[in-house]
Amino acid sequence: MMIAKYSASGNDFVLFHAFEKKDRSQLAAELCNRQSGIGADGLIVLVPHDTLDFEWEFYNADGSSAEMCGNGSRACAHYAVRNELAPNKMTFLTLAGEIKAHVDGLLVQSDLTPPKIIDKTIEHNDKTYWLVNTGVPHLVTFDADIDNFDTSEARELRYQYNANVNIAKVQEDGTIRVRTYERGVEDETLACGTGMAACFYRANQEGRVGDSATVYPTSGDTLYLGLVDGTITFKGEVTPTFTTTWK
């Protein structure tokens, strides 16, 4: 079985395509293991769909499934074009809904599912969090010290609300810094696309930024987010790292 490894703004993924859907949770945990496997934040499997370009199965590193992954959607779109599974403008199905993507060289834009604000009033340790679903649920606060991410506190919140946890800061130049604790990885990751989208959306709704902003995750990569007719657009480069065979 041929496996591709991708990096997208600090998130890394293993990908392959297959002819049928099935439970691949154990395989995901094996492949994503950084000691005995290839090592990745998640596994993406592309399978055929009757009306769309394809459907994906997405698994976190621990083998749990996830509805959506922003950086994964961009890596997946590039993989699909590279392997002639879809044109450079495509639509594919995730558990969160249909995702549109556009591939231009290594630059990939995904149009995420419409964001939903679940709660604006969560208080924890003198911080106000919003709970926002941008394909998966995210807690977002602008009240934390961006240079000192308390992952123990984030872990507590993650289990209390079954959500990813983000701290963010709008800088003087209007860009946004974001740090994310991710479910399924159970630690801070170098980047999280839907997390950046949730932070951007809260910042936009509170008037901190306009309808477009440059966002920097922990990896330092540059991502471009926008809000167009209620849809969050998410654009940045991806890196195909290598291909290999798996037993």
Buried (B, 14 or more C-beta within 10 A) or exposed (E): EEBBBBBBBBBBBBBBBEEEEEEBBEBBBBBBBEEEBBBBBBBBBBBBBEEBBBBBBBBBBBBBBBBBBBBBBBBBBBBBBBBEBBEBBBBBBBBBEBBBBBBEEEBBBBBBBBBEEBEBEBEBEEBEBBBBBBBBBBBBBBBBEBEEBBBEBBBBBBEEBEBBBBBBBBEEEEBBBBBBBBBBBBEBBBBBBBBBBBBBBBBBBEEBBEEBBBBBBBBEBBBBBBBEEEBBBBBBBBBBBEEEEEE
